[in-house]
């Protein structure tokens, strides 16, 4: 584990075409939110057709970068699946 450093915070907001898709995306992130890793926290919030994802990291810039990369891959996968099911 990297040595603890300053807290880095990020908020990613994704605007979707429907509240249903926003809810699906937020629900798909719940396992990541419940995963306990010292110095890393994540939570998501649905507001209408948008999902905001909040990340707080005390594990350094590299850990934050890797977390954001994993998160964006997961978001992309969920959006691709929900789009294909909508067709």
N, C-alpha and C positions, 0 to 999 in steps of 0.2 A: 504494500500500500504506500502511496505517496505520502510524504510528510504533510501534516495539516498546514494550510495556508489561509490567506484571506478568503472570505466568503465571496463567491461569484454567484450572481443571480441572473436569471434569464426568464423572459416571458415570451412565449410563442403563441400568437393568436391566429387561428385558422378559420376563415369565413367559408361556410359551406352553403349548398343550395337549399337545404332543408334542416329543420330542427331534428328530424328523425336521424339524418346522417350525422349530425353533431352529437346526438345522444349515443349513437352506435360507436363513434370514434372515442368518446369519453369512456364508455364502458369497456372498450378494448384496451384502454390504458390502465385500468384498475389494478391488474396484477403487478405492473411496474410500480405503481404508487404504493402498494402494500409490501413490496420487496424491501427489506431492511438492509441498508448498507451505511455504515458509519460515515457521517459527513456528507451524505447525499439524500435530498428529499425532493419529491415530485408530487404535484397534485394538479388535477384538471378541473375546470369549471365550465359548464355550458351556460351561455347567455343567448337565448334565441337560436339563431342559425350559426353561432360562433362557438368555438372551443378555445379557451385560454389554458395554456399549460405553463405552470410555474415550476421552476427548478432552482434549488439552492444547493450549492456545492462548496464544501470546504476541503476538497481533495486535490485542488490545483487545476490549472487551466487544461492540462491534458485530459484529466478525468471528465471535466465539463465538456470538452470537445467530443470525447468518445460517447458521452451520454447523449449529447445533441444529435450526433450521427446515428446512434441506435434509435433514438426517438423519431427522427425524420424518416428512417427506413420503415419503422412500424407504421407511422402515419401514412406513408405512401402505399404500403400494402393494404391497409384498411380501406383507404379511398379507392384503390383499384378494385378491390373486392366488392365494395358497396356500389360502385359504378357499374360493374359487370352484372350484378344482381338486379339493378334498376332497369336494365335493357330488356 
